[in-house]
Amino acid sequence: MNQKGLAKGLAVMLTAVSLLSVSGCGSQNTTDGVTEIELVNYKPEAVEAFEEIERRFNETHDDIHLTIESPNEAMTILKTRFIREDYPDIVGIGGDINYSNFLDADMFMDISDLELVNEIKPVYMDMEEALELLPKEGVYALPYAANAAGILYNKDMFEQHGWEIPETWSKFISLCEQIRGAGIQPLTFGLRDTWTALSPWNSLVVSLSPANVCKEVNAGNTTFTKEYRTTAKKIKELMQYTDGNPFAYGYNDACTAFARGEAAMYTIGSYAVPQIMSVNPDINIDTFTFPANENEQDNVLTSGVDLQFSVMSTCENKEAAYDVLRFLFEHDTVQLYLDNQNAIPCMEGDFELPSMMDGIQSYIEEGRMGDFHDHYYPSEMSVDAIIQTYLLDNSSGALDSFLSRFDNEWRRYNRDLIQRLQEYEEGER
C-alpha cells in the first residue's frame, strides 16, 4: 500500500493527518475456523435491507460470518477509523468525490479479477473510471444501485388536465405556463435547504455540458464560465414557476406540498419518493427526464451510482470478501435492495423497477445517462450554497458574477489537484 498516497488523500478529506505504518484488517479467523467479514455501509436509511441481507448471508454460509454496520454519519466514522488504522473489509459508499479521494489514497483493492465486474452495466463502470482523479489501472469498485433525478410529476393531475409530457425545453416552459394558467403551481423546490438546488442544477447540466467538463477545466482546456452559462440561465428561468418565495421552504416542505397536490411537478431525485409517500401514500407519481434541450435526442437522464462496494486494500481475506460480494450481487439480494430503496440496478439483469420510473425506463435501457456533476465537486467548495446565492441574486450582473465565482472557487479548492494533473500530463509526454 502506498503510505504517501494514503496520507495525501486523507489530508484532503480531513485536516493534515499523518499516517504511520499500515497494519490490521477488519476480518479475522475465529477459533472455530469461521472468517469474520465486516462491511460498513454509508446508507443508514437502508439499514432494514442490510439487516435482512446480513441475516440471509449468515444463514447460508457456515465458513464466513458477515457483520454489516450502517451507522449515522458513516463517512465521518469511516474517516476516523481510517486514521486509527481500524479498517473494515468492505465499504459501501457512493460514487462521488469521497470515493475519488479514497481511491487516490490507494485505499482500495484492485478487484478486476472478480467475475462480477463483467456483469455491471458499462455506463456505470464508465462513471467509476471518470471518478479517478488521476488515471489508474484496475477496477476498485462494483456499482450496486443507482438513483435518478429528473422531474417527478403528479400523474393523476396530468391526466385530469390533459397535459402532455414535454420533450424539449420550449415545450416544458409552455407546459409550465399551461399549469399556471390553470391556477396550479407548476414547480416546487424547497430551496431553504441549500442542497436541494443541486437537483435541478444536475438535471440540467448533464444534458447541457460535456460529461468530462470538470476534468477539462482542471486540464485548462475550458472554463465553467463557458460551459455552465446555458445551465445557469435556464435554472434561473425556472424560478418564475414556483411560489412567491421558494427559499422560505425546505426539502420536507416541498415534499409535503407536492404530496398534497399543491404543485404539479417537483425537480428532485427518486430518493424523495419515500418522503413524499409518507405524507400521501396514494399519490400517483411518475418521472420524466429533464427536457433541457430543443432536440430530444440531446437530453440525458441524470443517474449516478448511489451505492457501490469496494474491498479495502488491507483486507487479509480476499476470497471471503469476494464471496460476500457474490452474495450481494445475487438477483434476489439486489431486488430486495431495489424494493427497499426505490433504486436502479447497476448490474445487467431482469429486475423490477418501481412504477414511478416508468417514464424514464427507455433512458435506463438505452444507457442514455450521465452522472451527477456534483459528484465531482469538492465538498469544501459548497457549490449548493453558491447556486442558492445566485438564484437569490436578481441584479443585472448576477449571471456573470456567479460564473466568475464558480471558476475562482474551483481553482481555489482544486489547486493541488490541478498541479498534480499538470505534472502527470507532462510525465506522459
C-alpha positions as CSV (number, residue, x, y, z in Angstrom):
1,M,0.0,0.0,0.0
2,N,1.3,3.5,-0.8
3,Q,1.5,5.2,2.5
4,K,2.5,8.5,1.0
5,G,-0.6,8.5,-1.2
6,L,-2.8,7.4,1.7
7,A,-1.6,10.4,3.8
8,K,-2.1,12.8,0.9
9,G,-5.6,11.6,0.2
10,L,-6.7,11.7,3.8
11,A,-5.3,15.2,4.2
12,V,-7.6,16.3,1.5
13,M,-10.6,15.0,3.4
14,L,-9.6,15.7,7.0
15,T,-7.0,18.1,8.4
16,A,-3.3,17.5,7.8
17,V,-3.2,13.9,9.1
18,S,0.0,11.9,9.1
19,L,-0.3,8.1,8.9
20,L,2.1,5.6,10.4
21,S,2.6,2.1,9.3
22,V,-0.5,0.3,8.0
23,S,-1.4,-2.9,9.6
24,G,-4.5,-4.9,10.6
25,C,-7.8,-5.6,9.0
26,G,-11.4,-5.9,9.9
27,S,-11.5,-9.6,9.2
28,Q,-10.1,-12.2,11.5
29,N,-10.2,-16.0,11.7
30,T,-12.0,-17.0,14.8
31,T,-11.1,-20.0,16.9
32,D,-13.8,-22.2,15.3
33,G,-12.4,-21.5,11.8
34,V,-15.1,-19.0,10.7
35,T,-13.8,-16.0,8.8
36,E,-15.2,-12.7,10.1
37,I,-16.0,-10.1,7.4
38,E,-17.1,-6.6,8.3
39,L,-18.9,-4.3,5.8
40,V,-19.6,-0.7,6.6
41,N,-22.4,0.8,4.6
42,Y,-22.9,4.6,4.4
43,K,-26.6,4.5,3.9
44,P,-28.4,4.3,7.3
45,E,-31.7,4.7,5.6
46,A,-31.2,1.2,4.1
47,V,-30.5,-0.4,7.5
48,E,-33.5,-2.7,7.3
49,A,-32.5,-4.0,3.9
50,F,-28.9,-4.6,5.1
51,E,-30.1,-6.4,8.3
52,E,-32.1,-8.8,6.1
53,I,-29.1,-9.3,3.8
54,E,-26.8,-10.0,6.7
55,R,-29.3,-12.5,8.1
56,R,-29.7,-14.3,4.8
57,F,-26.0,-14.5,4.2
58,N,-25.2,-15.9,7.7
59,E,-27.9,-18.5,7.4
60,T,-26.4,-19.8,4.2
61,H,-22.7,-19.6,5.0
62,D,-21.0,-21.7,7.6
63,D,-17.4,-20.7,7.0
64,I,-17.9,-16.9,6.9
65,H,-19.7,-14.6,9.3
66,L,-20.8,-11.3,7.9
67,T,-21.3,-8.2,10.0
68,I,-22.9,-5.1,8.3
69,E,-22.7,-1.8,10.1
70,S,-25.0,1.1,8.9
71,P,-24.1,4.0,11.2
72,N,-25.4,7.5,11.1
73,E,-22.7,9.9,9.8
74,A,-21.0,6.9,8.3
75,M,-18.5,8.9,6.2
76,T,-17.2,10.7,9.3
77,I,-16.9,7.4,11.2
78,L,-15.1,5.8,8.3
79,K,-12.6,8.6,8.0
80,T,-12.0,8.4,11.8
81,R,-11.5,4.7,11.6
82,F,-9.0,5.1,8.7
83,I,-7.0,7.5,10.8
84,R,-6.9,4.9,13.6
85,E,-6.0,2.2,11.1
86,D,-9.2,0.3,12.1
87,Y,-10.2,-0.8,8.6
88,P,-13.3,-2.8,7.7
89,D,-13.0,-5.4,4.9
90,I,-15.6,-3.9,2.6
91,V,-17.1,-0.4,2.4
92,G,-20.4,0.5,0.7
93,I,-20.2,4.2,-0.3
94,G,-21.5,6.5,-3.1
95,G,-19.8,7.1,-6.4
96,D,-18.7,10.7,-5.6
97,I,-15.8,12.8,-4.5
98,N,-15.3,10.8,-1.3
99,Y,-14.7,7.7,-3.3
100,S,-12.3,9.7,-5.6
101,N,-10.3,10.8,-2.6
102,F,-10.1,7.3,-1.0
103,L,-9.1,5.8,-4.4
104,D,-6.5,8.4,-4.8
105,A,-5.0,7.4,-1.4
106,D,-4.7,3.8,-2.6
107,M,-7.1,2.6,0.0
108,F,-9.0,0.1,-2.2
109,M,-8.0,-3.3,-3.7
110,D,-7.9,-3.9,-7.4
111,I,-10.8,-6.3,-7.9
112,S,-10.5,-6.7,-11.7
113,D,-10.1,-10.4,-11.3
114,L,-13.6,-10.7,-9.8
115,E,-16.1,-12.1,-12.5
116,L,-18.8,-9.7,-11.3
117,V,-17.0,-6.8,-13.0
118,N,-18.3,-8.1,-16.3
119,E,-21.9,-8.1,-15.1
120,I,-22.1,-4.3,-14.4
121,K,-23.7,-2.1,-17.0
122,P,-20.9,-0.3,-19.0
123,V,-22.4,3.1,-18.4
124,Y,-21.9,2.8,-14.6
125,M,-18.4,1.3,-15.0
126,D,-17.6,4.3,-17.1
127,M,-18.7,6.6,-14.3
128,E,-16.4,4.8,-11.9
129,E,-13.5,5.4,-14.2
130,A,-14.4,9.0,-14.6
131,L,-14.2,9.5,-10.8
132,E,-10.4,8.8,-10.9
133,L,-8.6,12.0,-10.0
134,L,-5.6,10.7,-12.0
135,P,-5.8,7.7,-14.4
136,K,-5.4,4.5,-12.6
137,E,-5.1,0.9,-13.8
138,G,-7.6,-1.7,-12.4
139,V,-11.1,-1.9,-11.0
140,Y,-11.7,-0.7,-7.5
141,A,-15.5,-0.5,-7.0
142,L,-18.6,-2.5,-8.0
143,P,-21.5,-0.2,-8.7
144,Y,-24.6,-1.7,-7.0
145,A,-27.5,0.7,-7.1
146,A,-28.1,4.0,-8.8
147,N,-30.7,6.8,-8.4
148,A,-32.1,9.1,-11.0
149,A,-33.1,12.7,-11.0
150,G,-35.4,14.5,-13.3
151,I,-38.9,15.8,-12.8
152,L,-41.4,14.0,-10.6
153,Y,-45.0,14.7,-11.7
154,N,-48.4,14.1,-10.4
155,K,-49.7,11.6,-12.9
156,D,-53.4,11.9,-12.0
157,M,-53.2,15.7,-12.2
158,F,-51.6,15.5,-15.6
159,E,-54.3,13.0,-16.9
160,Q,-57.1,15.1,-15.5
161,H,-55.9,18.3,-17.3
162,G,-54.7,16.5,-20.4
163,W,-51.1,17.8,-20.0
164,E,-48.5,16.1,-22.2
165,I,-45.0,15.2,-21.1
166,P,-42.6,17.7,-22.8
167,E,-39.6,16.5,-24.6
168,T,-38.0,19.9,-25.3
169,W,-37.2,23.0,-23.3
170,S,-39.6,25.2,-25.1
171,K,-42.4,22.7,-24.6
172,F,-41.5,22.4,-20.9
173,I,-41.8,26.2,-20.5
174,S,-45.1,26.1,-22.4
175,L,-46.3,23.4,-20.0
176,C,-45.4,25.5,-17.0
177,E,-47.4,28.3,-18.5
178,Q,-50.4,26.0,-19.0
179,I,-50.3,24.7,-15.5
180,R,-50.0,28.2,-14.1
181,G,-52.9,29.2,-16.3
182,A,-55.0,26.5,-14.6
183,G,-54.4,28.1,-11.3
184,I,-51.9,25.4,-10.1
185,Q,-48.3,25.9,-9.1
186,P,-46.1,24.3,-11.7
187,L,-43.0,23.5,-9.6
188,T,-41.8,23.2,-6.1
189,F,-38.2,23.4,-4.9
190,G,-37.6,23.6,-1.2
191,L,-34.5,25.9,-1.6
192,R,-34.2,26.9,2.0
193,D,-32.1,23.7,2.3
194,T,-29.2,24.6,0.0
195,W,-28.5,21.1,-1.2
196,T,-31.9,21.0,-3.0
197,A,-30.6,23.5,-5.5
198,L,-28.3,20.8,-6.8
199,S,-31.1,18.6,-8.1
200,P,-32.4,20.9,-10.9
201,W,-28.9,22.0,-11.5
202,N,-27.6,18.4,-12.0
203,S,-30.6,17.5,-14.2
204,L,-30.0,20.5,-16.5
205,V,-26.2,20.5,-16.7
206,V,-25.9,16.8,-17.5
207,S,-27.6,17.5,-20.8
208,L,-26.1,20.9,-21.5
209,S,-22.4,20.4,-20.7
210,P,-19.8,17.8,-21.5
211,A,-19.7,14.9,-19.1
212,N,-16.0,15.5,-18.5
213,V,-16.3,19.2,-18.0
214,C,-14.6,19.1,-14.6
215,K,-11.5,17.3,-15.9
216,E,-11.4,19.6,-18.9
217,V,-11.4,22.6,-16.6
218,N,-8.7,21.1,-14.5
219,A,-6.6,20.5,-17.6
220,G,-7.0,24.1,-18.6
221,N,-9.0,23.3,-21.8
222,T,-12.2,25.2,-20.9
223,T,-13.9,27.2,-18.1
224,F,-17.2,26.9,-16.2
225,T,-18.0,30.4,-17.4
226,K,-18.2,29.0,-20.9
227,E,-19.7,25.5,-20.2
228,Y,-22.2,26.4,-17.4
229,R,-23.7,29.6,-18.9
230,T,-26.7,28.0,-20.5
231,T,-27.5,25.9,-17.4
232,A,-27.3,28.9,-15.2
233,K,-29.7,30.9,-17.4
234,K,-32.2,28.0,-17.6
235,I,-32.3,27.2,-13.8
236,K,-32.9,30.9,-13.2
237,E,-35.8,30.9,-15.6
238,L,-37.5,28.1,-13.6
239,M,-37.8,30.4,-10.5
240,Q,-40.8,32.2,-12.0
241,Y,-42.8,28.9,-12.0
242,T,-42.7,28.2,-8.3
243,D,-44.4,30.0,-5.4
244,G,-43.5,33.6,-4.4
245,N,-40.7,32.7,-2.1
246,P,-39.2,29.2,-2.8
247,F,-36.3,30.0,-0.4
248,A,-38.8,30.1,2.6
249,Y,-39.4,26.4,2.4
250,G,-37.1,23.4,2.8
251,Y,-37.0,19.9,1.5
252,N,-39.6,18.4,3.8
253,D,-41.9,21.3,3.0
254,A,-41.5,20.8,-0.8
255,C,-42.2,17.0,-0.4
256,T,-45.3,17.8,1.6
257,A,-46.5,20.4,-0.9
258,F,-46.1,18.0,-3.8
259,A,-47.7,15.1,-1.9
260,R,-50.8,17.3,-1.2
261,G,-51.2,18.3,-4.8
262,E,-50.1,21.9,-4.2
263,A,-47.6,21.7,-7.1
264,A,-47.8,19.6,-10.3
265,M,-44.1,18.9,-10.6
266,Y,-41.0,18.5,-8.4
267,T,-37.5,18.8,-9.7
268,I,-35.9,16.2,-7.4
269,G,-34.5,12.7,-7.5
270,S,-36.1,9.3,-6.9
271,Y,-34.8,9.3,-3.4
272,A,-37.6,11.8,-2.4
273,V,-40.4,9.4,-3.2
274,P,-40.5,7.6,0.2
275,Q,-40.7,11.0,1.9
276,I,-43.5,12.1,-0.4
277,M,-45.4,8.9,0.0
278,S,-45.1,9.1,3.8
279,V,-47.4,12.2,3.5
280,N,-49.7,10.8,0.8
281,P,-49.4,7.0,0.2
282,D,-52.0,7.2,-2.5
283,I,-50.2,9.8,-4.7
284,N,-49.6,8.6,-8.3
285,I,-46.1,9.6,-9.2
286,D,-44.2,9.2,-12.4
287,T,-40.9,10.7,-13.7
288,F,-39.7,12.3,-16.9
289,T,-36.2,13.3,-18.0
290,F,-35.5,17.0,-17.7
291,P,-36.1,18.3,-21.3
292,A,-33.1,20.6,-21.2
293,N,-32.6,20.8,-25.0
294,E,-34.6,21.7,-28.1
295,N,-33.7,18.3,-29.6
296,E,-35.0,15.4,-27.5
297,Q,-32.1,13.2,-28.6
298,D,-29.7,15.5,-26.8
299,N,-31.4,15.0,-23.5
300,V,-29.8,12.7,-21.0
301,L,-31.1,11.2,-17.8
302,T,-29.2,12.2,-14.7
303,S,-28.3,8.9,-13.0
304,G,-25.3,8.2,-10.7
305,V,-24.0,5.4,-8.6
306,D,-25.7,5.8,-5.2
307,L,-24.1,2.7,-3.7
308,Q,-21.0,0.8,-4.6
309,F,-18.8,-1.7,-2.9
310,S,-15.0,-1.6,-2.5
311,V,-12.7,-4.1,-0.8
312,M,-10.1,-2.4,1.4
313,S,-6.5,-2.9,0.3
314,T,-5.7,-4.0,3.8
315,C,-8.2,-6.9,3.7
316,E,-6.5,-10.2,4.5
317,N,-9.3,-12.5,3.4
318,K,-9.9,-11.5,-0.2
319,E,-11.7,-14.7,-1.2
320,A,-14.1,-14.4,1.8
321,A,-14.8,-10.8,0.8
322,Y,-15.4,-11.9,-2.8
323,D,-17.9,-14.5,-1.5
324,V,-19.8,-11.7,0.3
325,L,-19.8,-9.6,-2.9
326,R,-21.1,-12.5,-4.9
327,F,-24.0,-12.9,-2.5
328,L,-24.7,-9.2,-2.6
329,F,-25.0,-9.3,-6.4
330,E,-27.3,-12.3,-6.5
331,H,-30.6,-11.4,-8.2
332,D,-32.8,-11.8,-5.2
333,T,-30.4,-9.8,-3.0
334,V,-30.3,-7.0,-5.5
335,Q,-34.1,-7.0,-5.9
336,L,-34.5,-6.8,-2.1
337,Y,-32.4,-3.7,-2.0
338,L,-34.1,-2.1,-5.0
339,D,-37.6,-2.7,-3.5
340,N,-36.4,-1.1,-0.2
341,Q,-34.8,1.9,-1.7
342,N,-36.7,2.6,-5.0
343,A,-33.3,2.3,-6.7
344,I,-32.0,1.3,-10.1
345,P,-29.8,-1.7,-10.5
346,C,-26.2,-1.2,-11.8
347,M,-25.8,-4.7,-13.0
348,E,-27.3,-6.4,-16.0
349,G,-30.4,-8.5,-15.5
350,D,-34.2,-8.6,-15.4
351,F,-35.2,-6.6,-12.4
352,E,-38.5,-5.0,-11.4
353,L,-38.4,-1.2,-11.0
354,P,-41.0,0.9,-9.2
355,S,-43.8,2.3,-11.4
356,M,-42.6,5.9,-10.7
357,M,-39.7,5.2,-13.0
358,D,-41.9,4.1,-16.0
359,G,-41.3,7.4,-17.7
360,I,-37.5,7.1,-17.7
361,Q,-37.3,3.4,-18.4
362,S,-36.2,3.8,-22.0
363,Y,-33.3,6.0,-21.0
364,I,-32.2,3.4,-18.5
365,E,-32.5,0.6,-21.0
366,E,-30.6,2.6,-23.7
367,G,-27.9,3.7,-21.3
368,R,-28.7,7.4,-22.1
369,M,-27.5,8.5,-18.7
370,G,-24.9,10.9,-17.3
371,D,-23.5,11.2,-13.8
372,F,-24.4,14.0,-11.4
373,H,-21.9,16.8,-11.8
374,D,-21.9,17.4,-8.1
375,H,-20.2,14.0,-7.7
376,Y,-17.0,15.8,-8.9
377,Y,-17.4,18.9,-6.7
378,P,-15.2,19.2,-3.6
379,S,-17.5,19.5,-0.5
380,E,-15.4,22.4,0.8
381,M,-16.5,24.4,-2.2
382,S,-20.2,24.3,-1.1
383,V,-21.5,24.5,-4.7
384,D,-25.1,24.2,-3.4
385,A,-24.7,27.4,-1.5
386,I,-23.1,29.2,-4.5
387,I,-26.1,28.2,-6.6
388,Q,-28.6,29.2,-4.0
389,T,-26.9,32.6,-3.7
390,Y,-27.1,33.0,-7.5
391,L,-30.8,32.2,-7.5
392,L,-31.4,34.8,-4.8
393,D,-29.5,37.4,-6.8
394,N,-31.8,39.5,-9.0
395,S,-29.2,42.0,-10.0
396,S,-28.3,42.6,-13.7
397,G,-24.8,41.1,-13.2
398,A,-25.9,38.0,-11.3
399,L,-25.1,35.6,-14.1
400,D,-21.5,36.8,-14.8
401,S,-20.8,37.1,-11.1
402,F,-22.0,33.5,-10.5
403,L,-19.9,32.0,-13.3
404,S,-16.8,34.0,-12.3
405,R,-17.2,32.9,-8.7
406,F,-17.6,29.3,-9.8
407,D,-14.3,29.4,-11.7
408,N,-12.5,31.2,-9.0
409,E,-13.7,28.9,-6.2
410,W,-12.9,25.8,-8.3
411,R,-9.3,26.9,-8.8
412,R,-9.0,27.6,-5.1
413,Y,-10.3,24.3,-3.9
414,N,-8.7,22.2,-6.6
415,R,-5.3,23.9,-6.8
416,D,-3.3,20.9,-5.6
417,L,-5.2,18.5,-7.9
418,I,-4.7,20.8,-10.9
419,Q,-1.0,20.9,-10.3
420,R,-0.8,17.2,-9.9
421,L,-2.7,16.7,-13.1
422,Q,-0.4,19.0,-15.0
423,E,2.6,17.1,-13.6
424,Y,1.0,13.8,-14.7
425,E,0.4,15.1,-18.2
426,E,3.9,16.4,-18.5
427,G,5.2,13.0,-17.4
428,E,3.1,11.2,-20.0
429,R,4.5,13.3,-22.9
